[in-house]
């Protein structure tokens, strides 16, 4: 069955045949396809989870593929991954509520830290010799830390193919346009990148149009659809009783208000009527004293369980009747792909990404939306009641969740073109395409 936006293009090849491997480069594993993924993650879990999902799909789709991920995520070690995926952990940066970056843990100045991270990235690329370099969201990395590495690509025995991955929504149009203009991102994309892969669909949010991307960038854009990680089913037998609610706040750095509102509402509900059964994940980035206060607030509520983190959030979602969350990309995609009812209280600062996404999905009847300024115990309980009694939307019919397949398709085309380069450069000569119908 064709995707909702298959009409914008012709069908590509249904299977991509890999050419013979390149001549040996010395050492073991020389026939391997070497992929390096840079994930800039400094706040929350969203970016690293999305890029890990892509990495897992790439190695599952290609038995010769090996991925080296480089990231500053403090949770990089917390995920189970394929034996053909390895990591380089960068020292952590943190981002404050104003969007400014700071050194997270080490006794170093910010500029000193950025310089060290830049050297580590550059050295890793020079030593690993990737066939493909996949960059997450920021064309030049956090605070431009990829600049040295990108300039050094021509020093490699063979220049890798380059692709940039953007989520469906970056920020409000005006803010994004200012940031991209200030950092000269479009000129850097024209200079270095072969493709810009968008993990979204233009019917929901036309990123190129909203952010006024120039023609040089738009001709590299490929809308791939939303990312759905491997499908799972609930474990165990669902017991009779109150609705099972999952409360998830991502990394948890700014999730205290939402969890407190839920616990206060649940306590009031217990005093006046049927209790709520819930499992709450505070997130690994919530301050220890804040988490302790939340655990104390939950005392006396036997149907509510407090946990910090799960490496199998898909399983938790599958077991829930309703999910209360923000509106981060990964969580909302997993919830809607599983066909679950959801109450979303999106983050609205320092960027508007989650608010824009939540509003777009609410307009399509996919979720119940509550603005964080309106968040309180009573308003949250009202939203939960409304979501539980509403007819569940047919999410898969409205959203395209084939993002991983299409991303793999376009990256394989890049790798094939790298081994058998056409007369004209692939990205420079390719027409604007939104995504293939099938891959």
N, C-alpha and C positions, 0 to 999 in steps of 0.2 A: 504494500500500500504506500502511495506516495505521501511525502510529508506535506504539511500545510503550505509550504512555500516552494514546492517543486516546480511550479510553473516558471520560475525565474531563470531556469537554466536547462541545459540538456543533460541527459544521463551520462555519467562517466563510465569507465570500464567497471565491470562488476567484480573483477578480481585483478589485483595488482601483482604481476609476476616480478620477483626480484631477479636481477641479473647475477651472473657469477660473482663471487667475492673478489675484492681487490687483492693485488699481490700482497704477500706478507709484509708486515711492518716491523717484524722482530719481536721475539718474546712469545708468550702463550696468548691464546685468544685472538690471533691476528685476523681471523675471518669474521670476527664479530662486528656488528654494527654498533658503534660507540655513540651514545647519546648523552649529552650533558644538559641538565635542567637547573636553571637558576630560579629560586623562589625567594623573593625579597622579604618574606613574612617577618613582621615585627610586632604585630598586635593581633590577638585572637588566633584561631586555628584555620580560618577559611582558606587562605592561599595555599598553605602547605597541604591541606587535605585535597584540594582541587588538583594540585600538581602531582601529588602522589597517585591519585586516581588515574591521571593521564599516564604516568610512568608505568603503573601496573598494567594498564591496557596495552601499552606499547610492547612490553615484554611478553604479554600473553599472546599478542598477535604476531610476533616475530620471534621465533626460537633463537635467532642469532643476535637479538638486541640485548644490550647491557646498558644500564642507566647509572650515571653518577650524578647524584643530586647535591647541590650546594645551597645552603640556606642558613639563615640565622634564627630559625624558629626554635624556641626553647623546648618544644615538644617533639622535635624530630625523632628522638629515640623512642617515643611512646607508641609508634605504629608498627604493626607486623607487616613486613613487606617481602616480596619475592627475593630469592637468593641471587637474582641477577640485578638487583638494585642495591647500590651502596651510597654512602653519604660522606660529605665533608661538612662539618658543622662550623659555621662562622660565629665569632663572638657576638653576643646578643646586643641589639639596639632595642629601645622601647620608644613608643610614640605616645605623647600626651594627648589630652583632650583637644588641644589646639592644633594637632597634627604635626608637632615638632618632634624631631628625633633626638634621643639622648642615649648615652651609654647606660646599659642596664645593670651590669654587675661589676665590671673591672675598674680598677683605679686608673683610668685613662681619660684624656680629653676626647671630645667628640671628633675633632679633626684627626687626631692620632689614631683613633679607632677606625674611622672610615678609610684612612690610608692603609692600615693593616689589612682590613677586609679586602680592599681593592687589590693589594699584592697577592693575597691568598687566592682570589678568584683568577687573576691573571696567570699565576703559576700553575694552578690546576688545569686550566685550558691548554697551556703550553705543553704540559706533561702528558695529559690524557689524549690529546689529538682527536677531539670528537668529530664524527661525521656530521652530526646535527647538534646545534645549540638551541635550546628552547628557553625563552626568557618570559618570566611572569610579570605582566602588567606594566612595568616601568622600563621603557626602551633603553635607558641608561643606568638602570638599577637605582637603589636607594642613594639619594644625594649624589648621583652620577658615579657610583663606585664601579660601574662596568666600563667606563670610558677607556681606561688603559687596556683592558682585556680586548675590547672591540678594535682598538687601533692596532693591537698586536696580532690580529687574525691573519694578516697577510704574511706574517713571519712563519706560519705553520707550513709543513710540507704540502698540505692541501687545505684550502680554506673550507671550513664547515658551512653547511647550509644553516640559515638562521630563520627562526620564526618567533614571533611575539604572540603571546596568549593574553587576550583581554576577556574579563568577565562581561556579562551582558550590559551592565551599567557601571560607570566609573564614579560619577558625581553629578551634581547639577550641571546643566550645559554651560552656563556662564563660567563657573569655577573651573571646569575641565578645560574649556577653551583657553582660559588665561594661563593655567599651569602648562599646558602643552605648548602654547606660544612662547612662554617665558623660557622653557627648557629646550626649545627648538627641536621638539621630538619628531616632527614630520620630516625635517631635513635629515635627521639621524636615521629614521626608518628608510628613507630613500637611499641613503648611503650604505646601510648595513643589512637590512632585512629583506628576505625573500617573500614572506607571507605574514599577514596579521590575522590570526584566527580568533574569532569572537565566539565565546561560549554562551550564545543566546540566539534569539531569532528576531528578525526585523519587524515582524508584526506586533511584537510586544514593545520593543524599543529599538528604533533604528539608530544605532550608535553613530554611524558615519554621517547621517543627516543631522542628528541632534547636536553633535559636537563640531559640525562644520569642517569635517576632514577634507583636505584638498584632494585633487584627483590623483596625485602621486601616491597617497596613502590608500585611497579608496580602491584603486586597482589591485592592491594587495589584500584587501579584506575578503575573508571567507566566513560567512555566518554558518556556524556548525550545529546550532541547536544546544539545548541545555544538557548538562552532564548528569547522568544517572549512573551511580556506581552499581555493581552487580546486584541483581535482585535477591532479596532474602525473604524468608517467611518467619513468622513469629515462632519462638521456641516454647515448648511446653503447652499445657492445656489451659485455655482461658477459663478462669474460675468465675462463677456468677457473683454479682455484687455491684458496687458503684462503678461508674466509668473509670477506666484506667487512664490517667493523664500523665503525660511526659512534659516536664518543664526543663527547657534547655536554653542556656544563655551563651553558647559558644565558649570562648576562652574564659569568660567570666569577669574580665577586668571591669566591666561596667554593668554587671547583671544584678547587683544587689537590690535595687529598687523594685525590679520585676519580681524577684523571688520573695521579698518581704511582702509585697502586695498580695501575692498568691497565698502565702502562709497566713496572713491576717484574715484574708477572705475565707480560707479553709477553716480557720478556727471559729469564725463567726458562723459559718455554715454548719459546723459540727454542733454548735450550741442550739441551733434553731431547726435542724432537719438532718437529712441524710448526709453522711460525711463524704469527702472526696478521697479517692485513692490516687496517690501520685508518687512518681519517682522524680526527684529533682537533681539535676547535675549542675553543680556550682561552677565548674570549669577550673582548669589548673592554674589560671592566672588571677583568680580571686585571692585577695590578701588573706592570710591565715586568720587574723583577728576578725575579719568580716565573715569568713566561713564559720568560725566558732560561734559568732553571734547568731547566724542563721540556724545552726544546729540547735542552739539553745531555744530559739523561737519555735522550732518544730517539735520541741519536747511536749508530750501529752497529745500528740497527733499520731496515733499508732498506724494509721493507713498511709502515712507519708514517709518516704525513705529519702535520705540525703546522701548523694554520692558526689565525688569530685569529677571523675572523668571516665569515659568509656571509649575503648578502641573499636567497639562495634555499635556505633550509634544507629546504624541501619536496623540492627536487631531490636534495639530499644524502640525505635519508631514503629517497627512492624508489630510490636506487642501492645502498642497504645491505641486507645480509642480516639484521643484528641491530643494534639501537641500545642503547647504554649511556648512561644519562642520569639526571638527577634525576627529579622528577615534577612539573615546572612545567606549568601548564595547557596552553599552546600546544604545547610539544614533545610531550607525551604524547598530546594529541588528534591531532596530525599523524601520529605514529608508529602509533597504533592504527587510525586511519582508513585508513592505507596498508597495513594488515594485516601489519605487521612484528613480529617477535619483539623483545622488549625486556627488558632488565635495568634495574630502577629502584633507585636509591639516593637516597631523597628527603631533602630538607632537613627538619630537625625543629625548628629554632629560627631566628629568634625566634618564629615561628608554626608551628603544627602542620598547616597546610593541605596541604602536599605529602604528609606522612605519612598523613593521613586518606584522601586521594585514592588513594595507592598501595595502601593496605590494602584499600580498597573494590574496586579493580580486580584486585588479586591474588586476592581471595576469589572473583572471577568467572572466574579463570583467564586473565586478559588480559595478565599480565606476571609476571616473576620478581622477587621483592622481596628486597632486602638492606638491613637497617637500617644506617645509617652507623656506629653503634657497632661493628658486626661487619665493617666494611669493611677488607680487607687484600688483598694480592696473591693469596694462595691462595684466599680466600673468593670474590673477584671472578671468578677463573678458573673456579672450580667453578660459580658462578651462570651464567656465560657458557656453559659446557658443557651445563648443564641446560637453558638456554633454547634452544640450538641443536638439541638432540635432542628437545625437547618438541614435541608437535603444536601447530601454531599455532591460537590461538583464533579463532573467528568473530566478530571485534570488531564489525563493522557490525550483526550481528544482535542484539547486546546493548546497544549504545550508539546513541543518536539523534544524528546529526551534521547536523541541519538548522537549527542555531542561527542562522546568518546570515539564512536565509529568514524565520524567525519573528520575529527582531528587526526586520527590515525591514517585515514585515507590521504589527506593533504600532505602530511609529513612523509608518508611513503612515496608520494609523487615527488616531493623535494629530494628525497634520497635517491630515487631512480634517476632523476634529472641530473643529480650531482655525478652519478656514475656514467651517464650517457648524456652529456650536456648538449642541448639543441644549439642551433646557430645563434638564436636570440636568447637572451637571459630569460628564464622562466617568469620571474616576478615582473620584469619590466615589460614583457610582451603579452602577458596573460590578460584577457578581458575581465571586466568586473563580473564576478560570479558570487552568488549568495551562498549556495551550498549544493552538493549533489543530491539527487533524489534518493539514491541508494548507494551504499558503499559495502 
